[in-house]
Amino acid sequence: MSNQPYESPYEPPYEGYDPYQQPQQSPQAAQQPEWQQYTQQWEGQTWETQAQAPVSAADTAYLPPQGYAEPSPYGTVGQPLPPEAPASQWTGVAGSAYGPGYPAPGDGGFAHASGLGVPPGPSDAGGGTTARTGSSSPQEPSVPVAEPAPGYGPPTMTGNPRITDAQRARAEGRSPIIEPGMQPAALTAGLGLLLSGAAAIGEYALVVPLVLLQAVTAAGWFRLNGMWPARQGIALAFLGAVTADVALLATGRENAPAAILGTLGVWVLLTLVLQLRSHADPDTRMYGLMATVASAALAIVAAGHLAAEPDAVTVGAAAVAVAILARALPLPTAASVVVALLAAAGAGIAVGGMTDFGSRGAFLGLGAGVCALIGHRVASYDYPSRFVHFTAGVALPLATAAPAVYLLGRALG
């Protein structure tokens, strides 16, 4: 029985490692050349006996599976390992056992076929495989990068919101004055002609286009101040305008100043009380108070068309319609203003000849045209949007002309 219980009967006993023990050369080592005695050698079986050059994931995407039964290209066990091939060295293999364009074990590189996604180089005019060998100045294959189409921004996850004309003008530092244009001017002219024709028909017929004008005025002023939807403020201002119309119809034109100013005073007080009950911060309440009072005042003042003489409304509304159309013409600002005023005076003379005003209609038309241009300028201020143009830009010229129509109508009539 052995004194070593853990000694295996199939293996020689383990001897400890002596760091000071001199290495002994075997008879086989003595027969080997001198350069091979100092070369690192593999004396046992390992998991991998083939030298692999470093490759990337893109290079191995098309490689076929390699089995473990392939014979070793480096000879028998005990021979030194060959030098590793650099990663930048590429050779084209045409007669490999794995097919054209694929490497065989021991070739020292990887071949890429031109049809495997690598663009052919300058030397590959015939469409064959592209070979790149290690040199002092290797040239990387350049892959063209698709550039984005002009006029489009970079792709985003949420998309790019549409930039309005007002935002573009503000970003470019342009003038805050943006004219409404011809389409709002055409709507203003149409509404003015409705007022002119309805005034010639009768008092109650005038109420229909007047209520429409007051509603657009109330909504347009809030939108011009950037407050939208502001349903309560718009409803409050429009209710004040309707109250003024009812008061005028109830009391008659003789008491028009008392009906309009009384309604305006009551509505200012009502707006103040409602804003005091608000829980918003003081700045917001003040801003809402000013916007609501101004909107209600403009809508109520527009009732001056109902308080004025029918002939004055006919002349003044027609003059406003012609003046706004002339103002929308593509002319310089100064020339456009002059042309608009001349057109308003001419329309006053033309329509005044059909009424009792006669040539005095020129003064009435000129005064209404001046007030209409003021309202048109207000609707063009502070980078207005398209919605502002189609609300405030349509209604403000006619609403601001109402006091001139009433006062000049009484003075000239």
C-alpha positions as CSV (number, residue, x, y, z in Angstrom):
1,M,0.0,0.0,0.0
2,S,1.3,3.5,-0.9
3,N,1.7,6.2,1.7
4,Q,0.0,8.7,-0.7
5,P,-3.7,8.0,-0.6
6,Y,-4.5,10.5,-3.4
7,E,-2.0,9.2,-5.8
8,S,-3.5,8.1,-9.0
9,P,-2.5,4.7,-10.2
10,Y,-2.6,5.9,-13.8
11,E,-0.5,9.0,-13.5
12,P,3.0,9.6,-12.1
13,P,3.3,11.2,-8.7
14,Y,3.1,15.0,-8.7
15,E,6.3,16.7,-8.0
16,G,6.4,20.2,-6.6
17,Y,7.8,23.1,-8.6
18,D,11.3,24.1,-7.7
19,P,12.1,27.6,-8.9
20,Y,15.8,27.0,-8.5
21,Q,15.8,23.7,-10.5
22,Q,17.8,23.8,-13.7
23,P,15.8,22.9,-16.8
24,Q,16.7,19.6,-18.3
25,Q,16.7,19.1,-22.0
26,S,15.1,16.1,-23.4
27,P,16.8,14.1,-26.1
28,Q,14.3,15.4,-28.7
29,A,15.1,19.0,-27.7
30,A,18.8,18.3,-28.1
31,Q,18.2,17.2,-31.7
32,Q,16.2,20.4,-32.6
33,P,17.8,23.4,-34.0
34,E,19.1,26.2,-31.7
35,W,16.5,28.7,-32.9
36,Q,13.6,26.3,-32.2
37,Q,14.8,25.6,-28.7
38,Y,13.9,29.1,-27.5
39,T,10.6,29.3,-29.3
40,Q,7.4,29.0,-27.4
41,Q,5.8,25.7,-28.1
42,W,2.5,24.1,-27.3
43,E,3.0,20.7,-25.7
44,G,-0.6,19.7,-25.0
45,Q,-4.1,19.8,-26.6
46,T,-5.9,23.1,-26.5
47,W,-9.4,24.2,-27.4
48,E,-8.2,26.3,-30.4
49,T,-5.2,25.3,-32.5
50,Q,-5.8,27.8,-35.4
51,A,-4.6,31.3,-35.5
52,Q,-7.4,33.7,-36.3
53,A,-6.9,37.2,-37.5
54,P,-9.1,39.8,-35.7
55,V,-12.3,40.4,-37.7
56,S,-15.3,42.6,-37.3
57,A,-19.0,41.7,-37.1
58,A,-19.5,43.0,-40.7
59,D,-16.8,40.7,-42.0
60,T,-18.2,37.5,-40.4
61,A,-21.8,38.2,-41.4
62,Y,-21.5,36.1,-44.6
63,L,-18.9,33.5,-43.5
64,P,-20.1,29.8,-43.6
65,P,-20.0,27.8,-40.4
66,Q,-16.6,26.1,-39.8
67,G,-16.4,22.7,-38.2
68,Y,-13.9,21.4,-35.8
69,A,-12.9,18.4,-38.1
70,E,-10.8,20.5,-40.4
71,P,-7.1,19.5,-40.5
72,S,-4.6,21.8,-38.9
73,P,-2.8,23.9,-41.5
74,Y,0.2,24.4,-39.3
75,G,1.4,20.8,-39.1
76,T,1.6,18.7,-36.1
77,V,1.6,19.6,-32.4
78,G,4.9,21.2,-31.3
79,Q,5.6,23.4,-34.2
80,P,5.8,27.2,-33.6
81,L,2.8,29.4,-34.3
82,P,2.9,31.6,-37.5
83,P,2.9,35.4,-37.2
84,E,-0.5,36.9,-37.0
85,A,-1.8,38.8,-40.0
86,P,-2.5,42.5,-39.4
87,A,-6.1,43.6,-39.5
88,S,-5.6,46.0,-42.4
89,Q,-4.2,43.3,-44.7
90,W,-6.7,42.0,-47.2
91,T,-6.2,39.5,-49.9
92,G,-8.5,38.2,-52.5
93,V,-9.0,34.5,-52.6
94,A,-10.4,33.1,-55.8
95,G,-9.8,29.4,-55.5
96,S,-10.7,28.8,-51.8
97,A,-12.4,25.6,-50.8
98,Y,-15.2,27.7,-49.4
99,G,-16.0,29.4,-52.6
100,P,-14.8,32.7,-54.2
101,G,-14.5,35.6,-51.8
102,Y,-14.3,33.5,-48.6
103,P,-11.1,32.7,-46.7
104,A,-9.7,29.3,-46.1
105,P,-7.9,28.4,-42.9
106,G,-4.3,29.5,-43.0
107,D,-4.6,32.0,-45.8
108,G,-3.7,34.9,-43.5
109,G,-6.4,37.2,-44.5
110,F,-10.1,37.6,-45.5
111,A,-11.3,38.2,-49.0
112,H,-14.4,40.3,-49.8
113,A,-16.4,39.8,-52.9
114,S,-17.6,42.8,-54.7
115,G,-21.2,41.5,-54.5
116,L,-21.1,41.4,-50.6
117,G,-21.8,45.0,-50.0
118,V,-18.2,46.3,-50.4
119,P,-18.0,48.8,-53.3
120,P,-15.3,48.0,-55.9
121,G,-12.2,50.0,-55.7
122,P,-10.4,51.9,-58.5
123,S,-8.5,48.7,-59.5
124,D,-11.6,46.6,-59.8
125,A,-12.7,47.8,-63.2
126,G,-13.8,44.3,-64.2
127,G,-16.3,43.9,-61.4
128,G,-14.2,41.1,-59.6
129,T,-13.1,40.9,-56.0
130,T,-11.6,43.9,-54.4
131,A,-8.1,43.2,-53.0
132,R,-6.5,45.5,-50.4
133,T,-3.0,44.7,-49.3
134,G,-1.0,46.2,-46.5
135,S,1.0,49.1,-47.7
136,S,2.5,52.3,-46.4
137,S,-0.6,54.3,-47.3
138,P,-3.7,52.1,-47.3
139,Q,-6.8,53.6,-48.8
140,E,-10.1,53.0,-47.2
141,P,-13.0,52.3,-49.5
142,S,-15.2,55.4,-49.5
143,V,-18.9,54.8,-49.2
144,P,-21.1,57.7,-50.5
145,V,-23.3,59.1,-47.8
146,A,-26.8,60.2,-48.8
147,E,-27.4,63.9,-48.0
148,P,-30.8,65.1,-46.9
149,A,-32.9,66.7,-49.6
150,P,-32.8,70.5,-49.6
151,G,-35.7,72.3,-48.1
152,Y,-36.4,69.7,-45.4
153,G,-35.2,69.7,-41.8
154,P,-33.5,66.9,-39.9
155,P,-35.8,64.0,-39.0
156,T,-37.3,64.1,-35.5
157,M,-39.4,61.8,-33.4
158,T,-42.3,64.2,-33.0
159,G,-42.1,66.0,-36.4
160,N,-41.4,69.6,-37.1
161,P,-44.3,72.0,-36.4
162,R,-45.3,74.3,-39.2
163,I,-43.8,77.8,-38.8
164,T,-46.3,80.6,-39.3
165,D,-45.6,83.8,-41.2
166,A,-45.7,85.7,-37.9
167,Q,-43.1,83.4,-36.3
168,R,-40.9,83.5,-39.3
169,A,-41.0,87.4,-39.4
170,R,-40.3,87.6,-35.7
171,A,-37.3,85.2,-36.0
172,E,-35.9,87.1,-38.9
173,G,-36.3,90.4,-37.1
174,R,-38.6,92.0,-39.7
175,S,-41.1,94.7,-39.1
176,P,-44.0,93.7,-36.8
177,I,-46.5,95.2,-39.3
178,I,-48.0,92.5,-41.5
179,E,-50.8,93.7,-43.8
180,P,-54.0,91.6,-43.9
181,G,-53.9,91.3,-47.7
182,M,-56.6,91.2,-50.4
183,Q,-58.8,88.4,-49.1
184,P,-59.6,90.1,-45.7
185,A,-60.0,93.3,-47.6
186,A,-62.5,91.6,-49.9
187,L,-64.5,90.3,-46.8
188,T,-64.4,93.8,-45.3
189,A,-65.7,95.3,-48.6
190,G,-68.5,92.7,-48.7
191,L,-69.6,93.3,-45.2
192,G,-69.5,97.1,-45.8
193,L,-71.7,96.7,-48.8
194,L,-74.1,94.7,-46.8
195,L,-74.3,97.4,-44.2
196,S,-74.7,100.0,-46.9
197,G,-77.5,98.2,-48.6
198,A,-79.3,97.1,-45.3
199,A,-79.2,100.7,-44.1
200,A,-81.1,101.8,-47.3
201,I,-83.7,99.1,-46.6
202,G,-84.5,99.8,-43.0
203,E,-83.5,99.9,-39.4
204,Y,-84.2,96.2,-38.6
205,A,-82.6,95.0,-41.8
206,L,-79.4,96.8,-40.6
207,V,-79.4,94.8,-37.4
208,V,-78.4,91.5,-39.2
209,P,-75.0,92.5,-40.7
210,L,-74.4,94.7,-37.6
211,V,-74.6,91.8,-35.2
212,L,-72.3,89.8,-37.4
213,L,-69.8,92.7,-37.4
214,Q,-70.0,93.0,-33.6
215,A,-69.3,89.2,-33.1
216,V,-66.3,89.3,-35.4
217,T,-65.0,92.4,-33.6
218,A,-65.2,90.8,-30.2
219,A,-63.5,87.6,-31.3
220,G,-60.8,89.4,-33.3
221,W,-59.7,91.7,-30.6
222,F,-59.0,88.9,-28.2
223,R,-57.2,87.0,-30.9
224,L,-55.1,90.1,-31.8
225,N,-54.0,90.2,-28.1
226,G,-53.0,86.5,-28.2
227,M,-55.8,85.4,-25.9
228,W,-57.6,82.4,-27.4
229,P,-60.1,80.9,-27.1
230,A,-61.2,83.3,-24.3
231,R,-64.8,82.2,-24.7
232,Q,-66.0,84.0,-21.5
233,G,-64.5,87.3,-22.6
234,I,-65.8,87.1,-26.1
235,A,-69.3,86.2,-24.9
236,L,-69.2,89.1,-22.4
237,A,-68.2,91.6,-25.1
238,F,-70.7,90.3,-27.6
239,L,-73.5,90.4,-25.0
240,G,-72.6,94.0,-24.3
241,A,-72.9,94.8,-28.0
242,V,-76.3,93.1,-28.3
243,T,-77.5,95.0,-25.2
244,A,-76.5,98.3,-26.9
245,D,-78.4,97.3,-30.0
246,V,-81.5,96.5,-28.0
247,A,-81.2,99.7,-26.1
248,L,-81.0,101.7,-29.4
249,L,-84.0,100.0,-30.9
250,A,-85.9,100.6,-27.7
251,T,-85.0,104.2,-27.1
252,G,-84.6,105.5,-30.7
253,R,-81.8,107.4,-32.4
254,E,-82.5,110.5,-30.3
255,N,-81.2,108.8,-27.2
256,A,-78.3,107.0,-28.9
257,P,-75.5,108.6,-26.9
258,A,-77.1,107.7,-23.6
259,A,-77.8,104.1,-24.8
260,I,-74.3,103.5,-26.1
261,L,-72.4,105.2,-23.2
262,G,-74.7,103.7,-20.6
263,T,-74.2,100.2,-21.9
264,L,-70.5,100.8,-22.1
265,G,-70.3,102.0,-18.5
266,V,-72.3,99.1,-17.1
267,W,-70.2,96.6,-19.0
268,V,-66.9,98.1,-17.7
269,L,-68.2,97.8,-14.2
270,L,-69.4,94.2,-14.8
271,T,-66.0,93.2,-16.3
272,L,-64.2,94.8,-13.3
273,V,-66.3,92.8,-10.8
274,L,-65.7,89.5,-12.7
275,Q,-61.9,90.1,-12.8
276,L,-61.8,90.8,-9.1
277,R,-63.4,87.4,-8.4
278,S,-60.7,85.7,-10.5
279,H,-58.0,83.7,-8.7
280,A,-55.3,84.4,-11.2
281,D,-52.2,86.5,-10.4
282,P,-52.5,90.3,-10.5
283,D,-50.7,90.7,-13.9
284,T,-53.0,88.2,-15.6
285,R,-56.1,89.8,-14.2
286,M,-55.0,93.2,-15.3
287,Y,-54.2,92.0,-18.8
288,G,-57.6,90.2,-19.0
289,L,-59.4,93.3,-17.7
290,M,-57.9,95.5,-20.4
291,A,-58.6,93.1,-23.2
292,T,-62.2,92.5,-22.1
293,V,-62.9,96.2,-21.7
294,A,-61.4,97.1,-25.1
295,S,-63.2,94.3,-26.9
296,A,-66.5,95.2,-25.3
297,A,-65.9,98.9,-26.1
298,L,-65.2,98.3,-29.8
299,A,-68.2,96.0,-30.1
300,I,-70.5,98.4,-28.4
301,V,-69.2,101.4,-30.4
302,A,-69.9,99.5,-33.6
303,A,-73.6,100.0,-32.7
304,G,-73.0,103.6,-33.9
305,H,-74.0,102.4,-37.4
306,L,-77.5,101.7,-36.0
307,A,-77.6,105.1,-34.2
308,A,-76.5,107.1,-37.3
309,E,-78.8,108.3,-40.1
310,P,-79.5,105.7,-42.8
311,D,-78.1,107.8,-45.6
312,A,-74.9,108.4,-43.6
313,V,-74.5,104.7,-43.0
314,T,-75.0,104.0,-46.7
315,V,-72.3,106.5,-47.7
316,G,-69.8,105.7,-45.0
317,A,-70.0,101.9,-45.3
318,A,-69.5,102.1,-49.1
319,A,-66.5,104.5,-48.6
320,V,-64.9,102.1,-46.1
321,A,-65.3,99.2,-48.5
322,V,-63.6,101.0,-51.4
323,A,-60.9,102.4,-49.1
324,I,-59.9,99.0,-47.8
325,L,-59.8,97.5,-51.2
326,A,-57.5,100.3,-52.4
327,R,-55.3,99.9,-49.4
328,A,-54.8,96.2,-50.2
329,L,-53.3,97.0,-53.6
330,P,-49.6,96.2,-54.0
331,L,-48.3,99.7,-53.7
332,P,-45.8,101.5,-51.3
333,T,-47.3,102.3,-48.0
334,A,-47.5,106.1,-48.5
335,A,-48.9,105.8,-52.0
336,S,-51.4,103.1,-50.8
337,V,-52.7,105.4,-48.0
338,V,-53.2,108.3,-50.4
339,V,-54.9,106.2,-53.0
340,A,-57.2,104.7,-50.3
341,L,-58.2,108.1,-49.0
342,L,-58.9,109.4,-52.5
343,A,-60.9,106.4,-53.3
344,A,-63.0,106.8,-50.1
345,A,-63.7,110.5,-51.0
346,G,-64.7,109.5,-54.5
347,A,-67.0,106.7,-53.2
348,G,-68.6,109.3,-50.8
349,I,-69.3,111.6,-53.7
350,A,-70.6,108.8,-55.9
351,V,-72.9,107.3,-53.3
352,G,-73.8,110.7,-51.8
353,G,-75.2,111.7,-55.2
354,M,-77.8,108.9,-54.7
355,T,-78.8,110.3,-51.3
356,D,-79.5,113.7,-49.8
357,F,-75.8,114.3,-49.0
358,G,-74.7,115.0,-52.5
359,S,-71.2,116.4,-52.8
360,R,-70.9,116.6,-49.0
361,G,-70.6,112.8,-49.1
362,A,-66.9,113.4,-49.9
363,F,-66.2,114.6,-46.4
364,L,-68.2,111.8,-44.9
365,G,-66.4,109.3,-47.0
366,L,-63.0,110.8,-46.3
367,G,-63.6,110.8,-42.5
368,A,-64.9,107.2,-42.6
369,G,-61.9,106.2,-44.7
370,V,-59.4,107.7,-42.2
371,C,-61.0,105.8,-39.3
372,A,-61.1,102.6,-41.4
373,L,-57.3,102.9,-42.1
374,I,-56.6,103.3,-38.4
375,G,-58.5,100.1,-37.7
376,H,-56.7,98.4,-40.6
377,R,-53.3,99.5,-39.1
378,V,-54.2,98.2,-35.7
379,A,-55.1,94.8,-37.1
380,S,-51.7,94.7,-38.9
381,Y,-49.6,95.2,-35.8
382,D,-47.5,92.9,-33.6
383,Y,-46.9,90.0,-36.1
384,P,-50.6,89.1,-36.6
385,S,-51.5,85.6,-37.8
386,R,-53.8,84.7,-40.6
387,F,-56.7,84.1,-38.1
388,V,-56.2,87.7,-36.8
389,H,-56.4,89.0,-40.4
390,F,-59.6,87.2,-41.0
391,T,-61.2,88.4,-37.8
392,A,-59.8,91.7,-36.6
393,G,-58.5,92.6,-40.1
394,V,-62.1,92.3,-41.4
395,A,-64.1,93.9,-38.5
396,L,-61.9,96.7,-37.1
397,P,-62.0,99.0,-40.1
398,L,-65.8,99.0,-40.1
399,A,-66.0,99.1,-36.3
400,T,-63.7,102.1,-35.9
401,A,-65.5,104.0,-38.7
402,A,-68.8,103.9,-36.8
403,P,-68.2,107.0,-34.6
404,A,-67.2,109.0,-37.7
405,V,-70.3,107.9,-39.6
406,Y,-72.5,108.9,-36.6
407,L,-70.8,112.3,-35.9
408,L,-70.3,113.4,-39.5
409,G,-73.7,112.2,-40.5
410,R,-75.3,114.4,-37.9
411,A,-73.0,117.3,-38.7
412,L,-73.4,117.2,-42.4
413,G,-77.0,116.1,-42.5
